[in-house]
Amino acid sequence: MGRFVRCLACGLILAGSVSVTAAPPRSYRLPAVDLKQRVIWGATCASPDGLELSFGGQDQNADDGRPHTRLKVDGQWKAIHQELRARNPLQKFYEDCWALRKLQRETAAHSRLFYFKGLPKTDEIKQIDNIVSSQKRMNQENARLIARLKDMGENLKGDEAEQARYALAHLQSARKRAEDFTASLPQGLTVAAIKGMTEVQIDVEKAAESLDAEPPPRALSPLVYDSRSKRFVLFGGDHLDYLSNDTWIFDPAKRKWQQRHPTSAPPPRANHTLKTDDGKVLLSGGYTYTSNTDYMGGQYRDLADGDWTYDVATNTWTGQGKGVPADTRVYRTGPFHPDFYLRGPRPDAADFTHWLATVPANTWKTTKPLHLPHLNRDWGTAVLDLDHDLILRWSGGHCAHGGTDVLHYHLNTNRWELSNPVEFPLGQLYSNTSYPDGFNFNLRPWITGHTYQNYGYDPLAARMIFTGRPRNFYLYDPVVGEWTGRAAKPRGMSYNSCFYTLTVCPTPRGLVAWTQEGRVFRFDAARKDWIELEQKRGKLPGSAVDNSTVVYDSKRNRLVFARKGYGDKAKYDGELHTLDLTTGIVGKLTPQGANAASAISYLCQIRYDPEHDLMLVGATLPPVDGFRRTPAYDCAGNRWVSLKIIGDDPSGKTGRNVSLGLMYDVKRKLFWAVDTNSNVYVLRLDVKTADVKALE
């Protein structure tokens, strides 16, 4: 059909046949919420008779991150989940099922860790017994739970009977999936087996959630009250790591939740709207994920699939769009999902070991991992876990990656690993000081606006510890790839800006933390507490934002502190401060070349090499004849020196990379570095051939 179109550039009317293609839905960022509220991202709804129900969101003060089901009583919100659990005949099955889910998740995490070691097939087969035993135990526990639930189901009626049948179907699906890969495990791990373990985990999760007294937690999922059935209706929402499309109703007369299982439902979404019209619930809008890897890119887009109608009486969804099975999940894709890093050839430790042996001395080389994570991870560090041959990376915040996931880089095979699907803090993403506090409902802490040096690996606890929150510190277990708990910090480590200045460093007796007041605390793994170290004959200066670091000198059992004032205009005086960990005596060093050390532009990344008794600075000096030399502190000579180090300089063209993570690997006698884009660098230092010169 002929059409007329106005040319916007020249104003002419053009005649002809025109094909109009709709623009793809745009990606966008969600608006921020007021973090002064205790509960964020939740929903409330009132019935005509004044009864108010609240559900969903994150409780920033709760130990489980959840506000749970709440009713407004005498003007005050009251959580009723304990009451709901006490009256739920399936609650014990939920607890057992969730424990089963935990076992399967940990088995999958162990398998990924083992897979990325890159062992030869024969060695892998010899060492796989623990994984095989763990998976067989999981299968046996599942079989017992299925049998018990079948017996219980014979005595159930109504909603509970339906939920038991639903849970049984998922547990049986999990058993069948597990049978498909368990038999092959003794012959070695495969990507299919690892993915299969995750699929089993999801089946068990869905079974557990159907047995609980209330729906699983979620964000941006509205509630609506249906006057005909006198019930509240809940649909879908954002679990932060996935979107859901489950349907639940709450009966206020019975004070009870019921999961509904329609034949099909709208695709998973969150931030949609719900309205009611005489027994019908009208749904419109909502977003899905984009998995956008652009800098500060929008992570959400509207589904734009028309309106949907839910008939409460017949339990049916109808709409203009295409329905999908109920209880479907949508995860982020690409580098935001663990499967992305399993692609490609099997990891090969022998191959990478051979490559490392060819790295020339005094030359930074990029390792070029097979798959790089996204987004950028700025303003932080990277820490070594030599117990498991890992680099752990948890940097970002502000206008960078803002998830709760900790990246694993495998030193043996040059491969990155992601343990959990990425979850983002909704409208707080890309903010600075306004990331949420507390546990989210996956029991993970949100990153702070920057992480700088406020996390480190404790060799005695075998955990990474994050100290950047005012009230609590958080523990991360690299073996299971999960945050595993938190506890209160001592008062001296608790202040609002602590994520800027708390600076941690590993020692043989535990992680130490240096504060902005110059106090030093050591983590006692046995007591799971921080102990302040005594300072004698002096007082240490305080740490500074982005301009200080603390290093452990293993030859002298002392801590060495480097600090300059905040801001680029502040100049370093070249002095170092010490704390003797045997005597507690505080000292100050004025090394030879201290005045010349004022040219060092970045102090956050200084790492000790005991092989050469030298502290290498993760920065370079201003260029001389077009070349930037690398500064270092010669411990034995108490002098600042510079070295000629060439190659792919991780400190960048300016000699100052505020997103650099620098580490020294005593096992391999190598320096490692990671930049904001997760590029990995390696350096084999040879002081004898590094053209050492005193700073002058």
C-alpha positions as CSV (number, residue, x, y, z in Angstrom):
1,M,0.0,0.0,0.0
2,G,1.4,3.4,-0.9
3,R,2.2,5.8,1.9
4,F,3.4,9.3,2.4
5,V,6.3,10.0,4.7
6,R,7.7,13.4,5.7
7,C,11.5,13.6,5.5
8,L,12.6,15.1,8.8
9,A,15.8,16.4,7.3
10,C,14.3,18.5,4.5
11,G,10.6,18.7,5.1
12,L,9.6,17.2,1.7
13,I,6.7,14.8,1.3
14,L,7.9,11.5,-0.3
15,A,5.6,9.0,-1.9
16,G,6.1,5.3,-2.1
17,S,5.9,2.0,-0.3
18,V,7.5,2.2,3.1
19,S,8.3,-0.7,5.5
20,V,8.2,0.5,9.1
21,T,10.3,-1.6,11.6
22,A,9.6,-1.1,15.2
23,A,12.6,0.0,17.3
24,P,13.9,-2.7,19.6
25,P,12.9,-2.1,23.3
26,R,15.5,0.1,24.9
27,S,17.6,-0.8,27.9
28,Y,17.3,1.3,30.9
29,R,18.3,1.7,34.5
30,L,15.9,1.5,37.4
31,P,15.3,4.5,39.7
32,A,17.0,4.4,43.1
33,V,15.1,3.9,46.4
34,D,15.5,5.6,49.7
35,L,18.0,3.5,51.7
36,K,16.9,5.1,55.0
37,Q,13.9,2.7,54.8
38,R,14.6,-0.5,56.6
39,V,12.7,-2.5,53.9
40,I,13.4,-1.8,50.3
41,W,11.8,-3.1,47.0
42,G,8.8,-4.6,48.9
43,A,5.1,-4.4,48.3
44,T,2.1,-3.5,50.4
45,C,-1.6,-3.7,49.7
46,A,-4.8,-2.9,51.7
47,S,-8.2,-4.6,51.4
48,P,-11.4,-2.5,51.4
49,D,-12.0,-3.3,55.1
50,G,-8.6,-1.9,56.0
51,L,-6.5,-5.1,56.4
52,E,-2.9,-4.4,55.1
53,L,-0.5,-7.0,53.8
54,S,3.2,-6.6,53.0
55,F,5.5,-9.0,51.3
56,G,8.8,-9.0,49.5
57,G,11.8,-6.8,49.3
58,Q,15.0,-6.8,51.4
59,D,15.1,-6.0,55.1
60,Q,18.5,-4.3,55.5
61,N,18.7,-5.2,59.3
62,A,17.5,-8.8,59.2
63,D,19.8,-11.8,59.6
64,D,18.2,-13.5,56.6
65,G,17.6,-10.3,54.6
66,R,13.9,-10.9,54.5
67,P,11.0,-8.9,56.0
68,H,8.7,-11.9,55.4
69,T,4.9,-11.9,55.5
70,R,3.7,-8.9,57.5
71,L,0.3,-7.7,58.6
72,K,-0.5,-4.2,60.0
73,V,-1.8,-4.6,63.5
74,D,-2.7,-1.5,65.5
75,G,-0.8,0.7,63.1
76,Q,2.4,-1.4,63.4
77,W,3.8,-4.0,60.9
78,K,4.0,-7.5,62.4
79,A,5.8,-10.4,60.8
80,I,3.7,-13.5,61.0
81,H,6.1,-16.1,59.3
82,Q,6.7,-17.9,62.5
83,E,3.0,-18.4,63.0
84,L,2.6,-19.5,59.3
85,R,5.4,-22.0,59.8
86,A,4.0,-23.5,63.0
87,R,0.7,-24.3,61.2
88,N,2.4,-25.7,58.1
89,P,2.4,-29.5,58.1
90,L,5.1,-29.5,55.3
91,Q,7.5,-27.1,57.0
92,K,9.9,-29.9,58.2
93,F,10.0,-31.2,54.6
94,Y,10.9,-27.7,53.5
95,E,13.9,-27.6,55.9
96,D,15.1,-31.0,54.8
97,C,14.7,-30.1,51.2
98,W,16.6,-26.9,51.5
99,A,19.4,-28.7,53.2
100,L,19.4,-31.1,50.2
101,R,19.6,-28.1,47.9
102,K,22.6,-26.8,49.9
103,L,24.4,-30.2,49.5
104,Q,23.8,-30.2,45.8
105,R,25.0,-26.6,45.4
106,E,28.2,-27.3,47.3
107,T,28.8,-30.5,45.2
108,A,28.5,-28.4,42.0
109,A,30.9,-25.8,43.4
110,H,33.4,-28.4,44.4
111,S,33.1,-29.9,40.9
112,R,33.8,-26.5,39.2
113,L,36.8,-25.9,41.4
114,F,38.1,-29.4,40.6
115,Y,37.4,-29.0,36.9
116,F,39.3,-25.7,36.6
117,K,42.4,-27.3,38.2
118,G,43.1,-28.7,34.8
119,L,44.4,-32.1,35.9
120,P,45.4,-34.8,33.4
121,K,42.5,-37.2,32.9
122,T,44.2,-40.1,34.8
123,D,45.0,-37.8,37.8
124,E,41.5,-36.4,37.8
125,I,40.0,-39.9,37.9
126,K,42.2,-40.8,40.9
127,Q,41.1,-37.7,42.8
128,I,37.4,-37.5,42.1
129,D,36.2,-39.8,44.8
130,N,35.0,-37.0,47.1
131,I,32.8,-35.5,44.4
132,V,31.4,-38.9,43.5
133,S,30.7,-39.7,47.1
134,S,29.0,-36.3,47.7
135,Q,26.8,-36.7,44.6
136,K,25.8,-40.2,45.6
137,R,25.0,-39.0,49.1
138,M,22.8,-36.3,47.5
139,N,21.0,-38.9,45.4
140,Q,20.4,-41.1,48.4
141,E,19.1,-38.3,50.6
142,N,16.8,-37.3,47.8
143,A,15.5,-40.8,47.4
144,R,14.7,-40.9,51.2
145,L,13.0,-37.5,51.1
146,I,10.8,-38.7,48.1
147,A,9.8,-41.8,50.1
148,R,8.9,-39.8,53.2
149,L,7.0,-37.2,51.2
150,K,5.0,-39.9,49.5
151,D,4.0,-41.4,52.8
152,M,3.1,-38.0,54.2
153,G,1.1,-37.1,51.0
154,E,-1.3,-40.0,51.7
155,N,-2.5,-38.1,54.8
156,L,-2.7,-34.7,53.2
157,K,-5.7,-33.0,51.6
158,G,-6.4,-29.8,49.7
159,D,-3.6,-27.3,49.2
160,E,-1.0,-29.2,51.1
161,A,-1.6,-32.3,49.1
162,E,-1.2,-30.3,45.9
163,Q,2.0,-28.8,47.1
164,A,3.4,-32.2,48.1
165,R,2.6,-33.5,44.6
166,Y,4.3,-30.5,43.0
167,A,7.4,-31.0,45.2
168,L,7.5,-34.7,44.5
169,A,7.5,-34.0,40.8
170,H,10.5,-31.8,41.1
171,L,12.4,-34.1,43.4
172,Q,11.7,-37.0,41.0
173,S,12.9,-34.8,38.1
174,A,16.1,-34.1,40.1
175,R,16.6,-37.8,40.7
176,K,16.3,-38.5,37.0
177,R,18.7,-35.7,36.0
178,A,21.2,-36.9,38.6
179,E,21.1,-40.5,37.4
180,D,22.0,-39.2,33.9
181,F,25.4,-38.0,35.0
182,T,26.3,-39.7,38.3
183,A,27.2,-43.0,36.7
184,S,29.8,-41.3,34.5
185,L,31.5,-39.3,37.2
186,P,34.1,-42.0,38.1
187,Q,35.4,-41.6,34.6
188,G,36.0,-37.8,35.1
189,L,34.2,-34.5,35.2
190,T,32.4,-33.1,32.1
191,V,30.8,-29.8,31.5
192,A,27.5,-31.6,31.0
193,A,27.8,-33.1,34.5
194,I,28.6,-29.8,36.2
195,K,25.6,-28.1,34.4
196,G,23.5,-31.1,35.3
197,M,24.3,-30.5,39.0
198,T,23.0,-27.0,38.7
199,E,19.8,-28.2,37.1
200,V,19.3,-30.6,39.9
201,Q,19.9,-27.8,42.4
202,I,17.1,-25.7,40.7
203,D,14.7,-28.6,40.8
204,V,15.3,-29.1,44.5
205,E,15.0,-25.4,45.1
206,K,11.6,-25.3,43.4
207,A,10.5,-28.3,45.5
208,A,11.6,-26.7,48.7
209,E,9.9,-23.4,47.9
210,S,6.6,-25.1,47.4
211,L,6.8,-26.7,50.8
212,D,7.5,-23.5,52.7
213,A,4.8,-21.5,54.6
214,E,5.3,-18.4,52.4
215,P,6.5,-17.6,48.9
216,P,10.2,-17.4,48.2
217,P,11.6,-13.8,48.6
218,R,11.5,-11.4,45.7
219,A,11.7,-7.7,44.8
220,L,9.5,-5.3,42.9
221,S,6.6,-7.7,42.9
222,P,3.2,-5.9,43.5
223,L,0.3,-7.3,45.6
224,V,-3.3,-6.8,44.7
225,Y,-6.6,-7.6,46.6
226,D,-9.4,-9.5,44.8
227,S,-12.7,-8.5,46.5
228,R,-14.6,-11.5,45.0
229,S,-12.4,-14.2,46.4
230,K,-11.3,-12.0,49.3
231,R,-7.7,-12.9,48.7
232,F,-4.5,-11.1,47.9
233,V,-2.7,-12.1,44.7
234,L,1.1,-12.1,44.1
235,F,2.8,-12.8,40.8
236,G,6.4,-13.0,39.7
237,G,9.2,-10.6,40.8
238,D,12.9,-10.3,40.8
239,H,14.9,-12.7,42.9
240,L,17.9,-10.6,42.0
241,D,19.7,-13.5,40.4
242,Y,16.6,-14.6,38.4
243,L,13.1,-13.5,37.4
244,S,10.1,-15.6,38.3
245,N,6.5,-16.1,37.1
246,D,5.0,-18.0,40.0
247,T,1.5,-17.2,41.2
248,W,0.6,-17.1,44.9
249,I,-2.6,-16.1,46.8
250,F,-2.9,-15.2,50.5
251,D,-6.1,-15.9,52.3
252,P,-6.4,-13.4,55.3
253,A,-9.3,-15.4,56.8
254,K,-7.1,-18.5,57.1
255,R,-3.8,-16.5,57.3
256,K,-2.3,-18.8,54.8
257,W,-0.4,-18.7,51.5
258,Q,-1.2,-21.0,48.6
259,Q,0.9,-21.5,45.5
260,R,-1.2,-21.8,42.3
261,H,-0.1,-23.9,39.4
262,P,-1.8,-22.7,36.2
263,T,-1.1,-24.5,32.9
264,S,0.7,-21.5,31.5
265,A,1.5,-18.0,32.8
266,P,3.0,-14.7,31.5
267,P,6.8,-14.8,31.0
268,P,8.9,-14.0,34.1
269,R,9.1,-10.3,35.0
270,A,9.2,-7.7,37.8
271,N,8.1,-4.1,38.4
272,H,4.8,-4.9,36.6
273,T,1.4,-3.5,37.7
274,L,-1.6,-5.5,39.0
275,K,-5.2,-4.4,39.2
276,T,-8.4,-6.2,40.0
277,D,-11.8,-6.3,38.3
278,D,-14.5,-8.5,39.8
279,G,-12.6,-11.8,40.2
280,K,-10.0,-11.0,37.6
281,V,-6.4,-9.8,38.1
282,L,-5.1,-7.5,35.3
283,L,-1.4,-7.5,34.7
284,S,0.6,-5.1,32.5
285,G,4.2,-4.1,31.9
286,G,7.2,-5.3,33.8
287,Y,10.8,-5.8,32.8
288,T,13.2,-8.5,31.9
289,Y,17.0,-8.6,32.0
290,T,19.3,-7.4,29.2
291,S,22.7,-8.8,30.3
292,N,24.2,-5.5,29.0
293,T,28.0,-5.3,29.1
294,D,28.2,-1.6,28.1
295,Y,29.8,0.8,30.5
296,M,27.0,1.7,33.0
297,G,24.6,0.1,30.6
298,G,20.9,-0.4,31.4
299,Q,20.3,-3.9,32.7
300,Y,16.5,-3.9,32.2
301,R,14.1,-3.5,29.3
302,D,10.3,-3.6,29.1
303,L,8.7,-6.8,28.0
304,A,6.0,-4.9,26.1
305,D,3.9,-8.1,25.5
306,G,0.5,-6.6,26.2
307,D,-2.0,-7.1,29.0
308,W,-2.7,-10.3,30.8
309,T,-5.7,-11.5,32.9
310,Y,-5.7,-14.0,35.7
311,D,-9.0,-15.6,36.7
312,V,-8.7,-16.4,40.4
313,A,-11.6,-18.9,40.4
314,T,-10.4,-21.0,37.4
315,N,-6.7,-20.4,38.0
316,T,-6.0,-19.5,34.4
317,W,-3.9,-16.8,32.7
318,T,-4.8,-15.4,29.3
319,G,-3.2,-12.6,27.4
320,Q,-2.1,-11.1,24.1
321,G,1.5,-12.4,24.4
322,K,2.7,-16.0,24.4
323,G,2.4,-17.8,27.7
324,V,5.2,-20.0,29.1
325,P,5.1,-22.8,31.8
326,A,4.3,-21.5,35.3
327,D,7.3,-21.4,37.7
328,T,9.7,-20.7,34.9
329,R,12.9,-18.7,35.7
330,V,14.9,-16.3,33.6
331,Y,18.6,-15.8,34.4
332,R,21.1,-13.3,33.0
333,T,23.2,-14.7,30.2
334,G,26.7,-14.4,28.8
335,P,29.4,-13.4,31.3
336,F,26.8,-12.9,34.0
337,H,26.1,-16.7,34.2
338,P,28.5,-19.4,35.4
339,D,28.0,-21.5,32.2
340,F,29.7,-18.8,30.1
341,Y,33.1,-19.7,31.7
342,L,32.6,-23.5,31.1
343,R,32.7,-23.1,27.3
344,G,35.6,-24.1,25.2
345,P,38.4,-26.7,25.7
346,R,39.1,-28.4,29.1
347,P,41.4,-26.4,31.3
348,D,45.0,-27.6,31.0
349,A,47.4,-27.0,33.9
350,A,50.3,-28.5,32.1
351,D,49.9,-26.2,29.1
352,F,49.7,-23.1,31.3
353,T,52.6,-24.2,33.5
354,H,54.7,-24.5,30.3
355,W,53.6,-21.0,29.2
356,L,54.6,-19.5,32.5
357,A,58.0,-21.0,32.3
358,T,58.6,-19.1,29.1
359,V,57.8,-15.7,30.6
360,P,61.1,-13.7,30.4
361,A,62.4,-12.0,33.5
362,N,61.4,-8.4,34.3
363,T,58.7,-8.4,31.7
364,W,55.0,-8.0,32.4
365,K,53.0,-10.4,30.2
366,T,49.3,-10.6,29.7
367,T,48.0,-14.2,30.2
368,K,44.9,-13.7,27.9
369,P,42.3,-15.9,29.7
370,L,39.9,-17.7,27.5
371,H,36.8,-15.8,28.7
372,L,36.9,-12.4,30.4
373,P,34.3,-11.3,33.0
374,H,32.2,-8.1,32.5
375,L,31.4,-5.5,33.7
376,N,34.5,-3.4,34.6
377,R,35.6,-3.8,38.2
378,D,37.0,-0.5,39.3
379,W,38.5,0.9,42.6
380,G,39.6,-2.2,44.3
381,T,42.2,-4.9,44.6
382,A,42.7,-8.6,44.1
383,V,43.8,-11.1,46.7
384,L,45.6,-14.5,46.6
385,D,44.2,-17.7,48.0
386,L,47.1,-20.0,47.6
387,D,45.3,-22.7,49.6
388,H,43.2,-23.2,46.4
389,D,45.4,-21.6,43.8
390,L,43.0,-18.7,43.2
391,I,42.9,-15.0,42.7
392,L,39.8,-13.7,44.3
393,R,38.4,-10.5,42.8
394,W,35.6,-8.5,44.4
395,S,36.0,-5.0,43.1
396,G,33.5,-2.5,41.6
397,G,30.7,-0.4,42.9
398,H,30.1,3.2,41.9
399,C,29.9,3.2,38.1
400,A,31.3,-0.4,37.8
401,H,30.1,-3.9,38.4
402,G,27.8,-3.9,41.4
403,G,27.0,-7.6,42.0
404,T,27.6,-9.8,45.0
405,D,29.6,-12.4,43.0
406,V,33.3,-13.0,43.7
407,L,35.3,-13.8,40.6
408,H,37.8,-16.7,40.8
409,Y,40.9,-16.8,38.6
410,H,42.6,-20.2,38.5
411,L,46.3,-19.8,38.7
412,N,46.9,-23.3,37.4
413,T,44.9,-22.9,34.2
414,N,44.5,-19.2,33.4
415,R,40.7,-19.5,33.5
416,W,38.1,-17.3,35.2
417,E,35.2,-18.9,37.1
418,L,31.9,-17.4,38.3
419,S,30.2,-19.3,41.1
420,N,26.8,-17.7,41.1
421,P,24.5,-16.1,38.5
422,V,25.1,-12.3,38.9
423,E,22.6,-10.4,41.0
424,F,22.4,-6.6,40.8
425,P,21.0,-4.1,43.4
426,L,18.2,-2.8,41.1
427,G,18.1,1.0,41.1
428,Q,21.2,1.3,43.3
429,L,23.5,0.0,40.6
430,Y,26.2,2.4,39.4
431,S,25.7,4.6,42.5
432,N,28.5,5.5,44.9
433,T,27.7,5.6,48.5
434,S,24.1,4.3,48.2
435,Y,24.4,0.5,47.8
436,P,22.1,-1.3,50.2
437,D,23.4,-2.6,53.5
438,G,22.9,-6.0,55.2
439,F,22.3,-9.4,53.7
440,N,20.1,-9.7,50.7
441,F,17.7,-12.6,50.7
442,N,20.3,-14.8,49.0
443,L,22.4,-14.2,52.2
444,R,25.0,-12.2,50.3
445,P,26.3,-8.7,51.1
446,W,26.1,-6.0,48.5
447,I,29.4,-4.5,47.4
448,T,30.2,-1.0,48.7
449,G,30.6,2.1,46.5
450,H,34.3,1.1,46.2
451,T,36.1,-1.8,47.8
452,Y,39.6,-0.4,47.6
453,Q,41.6,-2.7,50.1
454,N,38.8,-3.6,52.5
455,Y,38.8,-7.3,51.7
456,G,41.5,-9.9,52.0
457,Y,42.1,-13.7,52.3
458,D,42.7,-15.0,55.8
459,P,45.0,-18.1,55.7
460,L,43.9,-19.4,59.1
461,A,40.1,-19.1,58.5
462,A,40.5,-20.1,54.8
463,R,38.0,-17.4,54.0
464,M,38.0,-14.1,52.2
465,I,36.8,-11.4,54.7
466,F,35.0,-8.2,53.6
467,T,35.2,-5.4,56.2
468,G,33.8,-2.5,54.3
469,R,30.4,-2.3,56.0
470,P,30.0,-0.2,59.2
471,R,28.4,-2.8,61.4
472,N,29.5,-6.2,60.2
473,F,32.2,-8.1,58.5
474,Y,31.3,-10.9,56.0
475,L,33.0,-14.2,55.2
476,Y,33.3,-15.8,51.8
477,D,34.3,-19.5,51.3
478,P,36.1,-20.0,48.0
479,V,35.5,-23.8,48.1
480,V,31.8,-23.5,48.0
481,G,31.8,-20.2,46.1
482,E,29.5,-18.5,48.5
483,W,29.2,-16.0,51.3
484,T,28.8,-18.0,54.5
485,G,28.2,-15.7,57.4
486,R,28.8,-12.4,59.1
487,A,29.5,-11.0,62.6
488,A,29.8,-7.6,64.3
489,K,33.0,-5.6,64.0
490,P,34.7,-4.0,67.0
491,R,33.9,-0.3,67.5
492,G,37.3,0.8,66.3
493,M,36.6,-0.7,62.8
494,S,33.1,0.5,62.7
495,Y,32.6,3.9,61.1
496,N,30.5,5.1,58.1
497,S,33.3,5.7,55.7
498,C,35.2,2.5,56.5
499,F,34.9,1.1,53.0
500,Y,37.2,3.9,51.9
501,T,40.0,3.5,54.5
502,L,39.9,0.1,56.2
503,T,43.0,-1.6,54.7
504,V,43.6,-5.3,55.2
505,C,46.7,-7.5,54.8
506,P,47.3,-11.2,55.4
507,T,49.9,-12.4,57.9
508,P,50.6,-16.0,59.2
509,R,48.6,-15.3,62.3
510,G,45.6,-13.9,60.5
511,L,44.3,-11.0,58.5
512,V,45.1,-7.5,59.9
513,A,43.1,-4.3,59.4
514,W,44.5,-0.8,59.5
515,T,42.0,2.0,60.3
516,Q,41.8,5.7,59.5
517,E,42.7,6.4,63.2
518,G,45.9,4.4,62.9
519,R,44.6,1.4,64.9
520,V,45.4,-2.1,63.9
521,F,43.2,-5.2,64.4
522,R,44.0,-8.9,63.8
523,F,41.3,-11.5,62.9
524,D,41.3,-14.4,65.3
525,A,39.9,-17.3,63.2
526,A,39.3,-19.5,66.2
527,R,37.2,-16.9,68.0
528,K,35.9,-15.4,64.8
529,D,36.6,-12.0,66.2
530,W,39.0,-9.0,65.8
531,I,41.6,-8.3,68.4
532,E,43.3,-4.9,68.6
533,L,47.1,-5.0,68.5
534,E,49.0,-3.0,71.1
535,Q,51.2,-0.2,69.9
536,K,54.3,0.7,72.0
537,R,56.6,3.7,71.9
538,G,54.6,5.5,69.3
539,K,51.4,5.8,67.3
540,L,50.8,4.8,63.7
541,P,49.2,7.3,61.3
542,G,45.8,6.5,59.9
543,S,45.1,5.0,56.5
544,A,43.9,7.4,53.7
545,V,41.4,7.0,50.9
546,D,43.1,5.6,47.8
547,N,46.6,6.7,49.0
548,S,47.9,4.1,51.5
549,T,48.6,0.5,52.0
550,V,50.0,-2.0,54.6
551,V,52.5,-4.8,53.7
552,Y,53.6,-7.8,55.7
553,D,57.4,-8.2,55.9
554,S,57.9,-11.9,56.6
555,K,61.7,-11.7,57.2
556,R,61.3,-9.3,60.1
557,N,57.7,-10.2,61.2
558,R,56.6,-6.6,60.9
559,L,53.9,-4.6,59.2
560,V,55.1,-1.8,56.9
561,F,52.7,1.2,56.3
562,A,53.0,3.6,53.4
563,R,50.7,6.7,53.3
564,K,50.3,10.1,51.7
565,G,47.5,12.7,52.0
566,Y,44.3,12.4,50.1
567,G,44.2,13.8,46.5
568,D,46.5,14.1,43.6
569,K,48.0,17.3,44.9
570,A,49.3,15.7,48.0
571,K,52.9,14.5,47.7
572,Y,54.4,11.4,49.3
573,D,57.2,12.1,51.8
574,G,58.9,8.8,51.1
575,E,58.6,7.7,54.7
576,L,57.4,4.3,56.0
577,H,56.0,3.3,59.3
578,T,56.4,-0.1,61.0
579,L,54.7,-2.2,63.6
580,D,56.8,-5.1,65.0
581,L,54.4,-8.0,65.5
582,T,56.7,-9.6,68.0
583,T,57.2,-6.7,70.3
584,G,54.4,-4.3,69.4
585,I,56.9,-1.4,68.9
586,V,56.0,1.3,66.4
587,G,58.8,2.7,64.3
588,K,59.4,5.1,61.4
589,L,61.7,4.7,58.5
590,T,63.2,7.5,56.4
591,P,64.7,5.5,53.5
592,Q,67.5,6.8,51.3
593,G,65.9,8.5,48.4
594,A,62.8,9.5,50.4
595,N,62.6,12.9,48.8
596,A,62.7,11.4,45.3
597,A,60.0,8.9,46.3
598,S,57.6,11.9,46.1
599,A,57.3,11.0,42.4
600,I,55.5,7.8,43.3
601,S,51.9,8.6,42.3
602,Y,50.0,5.6,43.7
603,L,50.7,3.8,47.0
604,C,47.7,1.4,47.2
605,Q,49.4,-1.6,45.6
606,I,52.8,-2.4,47.2
607,R,53.6,-6.1,47.6
608,Y,56.5,-7.8,49.3
609,D,58.7,-10.3,47.5
610,P,60.6,-12.3,50.2
611,E,62.8,-13.9,47.5
612,H,64.4,-10.5,46.8
613,D,63.6,-8.8,50.1
614,L,61.9,-6.1,48.1
615,M,58.6,-4.3,48.1
616,L,57.4,-3.7,44.5
617,V,55.1,-0.7,43.9
618,G,52.1,-1.2,41.6
619,A,52.9,2.1,39.7
620,T,55.5,3.6,37.5
621,L,57.6,6.8,37.8
622,P,57.4,9.8,35.4
623,P,59.0,8.9,32.1
624,V,62.7,9.6,31.4
625,D,63.7,9.4,27.7
626,G,60.2,8.0,27.1
627,F,60.4,5.1,29.5
628,R,58.7,4.7,32.9
629,R,60.7,2.8,35.5
630,T,59.1,0.9,38.4
631,P,59.8,2.0,42.0
632,A,60.5,-0.4,44.8
633,Y,61.6,-0.4,48.5
634,D,64.8,-2.3,49.2
635,C,64.2,-3.6,52.7
636,A,67.7,-4.6,53.6
637,G,69.2,-1.4,52.3
638,N,66.4,0.8,53.6
639,R,66.3,2.7,50.3
640,W,64.0,3.5,47.5
641,V,65.1,2.2,44.2
642,S,63.8,1.9,40.6
643,L,63.8,-1.1,38.3
644,K,63.7,-1.5,34.5
645,I,60.6,-3.6,33.9
646,I,59.2,-3.8,30.4
647,G,56.2,-5.4,28.7
648,D,52.5,-5.0,29.1
649,D,52.5,-2.6,32.0
650,P,49.4,-3.1,34.2
651,S,49.8,0.4,35.7
652,G,48.9,1.9,32.4
653,K,50.1,4.8,30.4
654,T,49.9,7.2,33.3
655,G,51.7,4.9,35.7
656,R,48.7,5.0,38.0
657,N,45.9,2.4,37.8
658,V,43.4,2.9,40.6
659,S,41.7,-0.4,39.7
660,L,44.8,-2.5,39.8
661,G,45.1,-5.6,42.0
662,L,48.8,-6.6,42.6
663,M,49.9,-9.8,44.4
664,Y,53.0,-11.8,45.0
665,D,52.8,-15.6,44.7
666,V,55.4,-17.2,47.0
667,K,54.6,-20.6,45.6
668,R,55.4,-19.8,42.0
669,K,57.7,-16.8,42.8
670,L,55.7,-14.6,40.5
671,F,53.9,-11.3,40.7
672,W,50.3,-11.3,39.4
673,A,48.2,-8.2,38.5
674,V,44.5,-7.8,37.5
675,D,43.0,-4.7,35.9
676,T,39.5,-3.3,35.9
677,N,38.6,-5.4,32.8
678,S,39.8,-8.6,34.3
679,N,42.9,-8.8,32.2
680,V,45.6,-10.8,34.0
681,Y,49.3,-10.0,34.0
682,V,52.3,-12.0,35.3
683,L,55.8,-10.9,36.1
684,R,59.0,-12.9,36.9
685,L,61.2,-10.6,38.8
686,D,65.0,-10.9,38.6
687,V,66.6,-8.1,40.6
688,K,70.1,-8.9,39.3
689,T,69.2,-8.1,35.8
690,A,66.6,-5.4,36.5
691,D,69.1,-2.4,36.3
692,V,68.5,-1.4,39.9
693,K,69.1,2.3,40.5
694,A,68.8,4.3,43.7
695,L,66.0,6.9,43.6
696,E,67.6,10.4,43.5
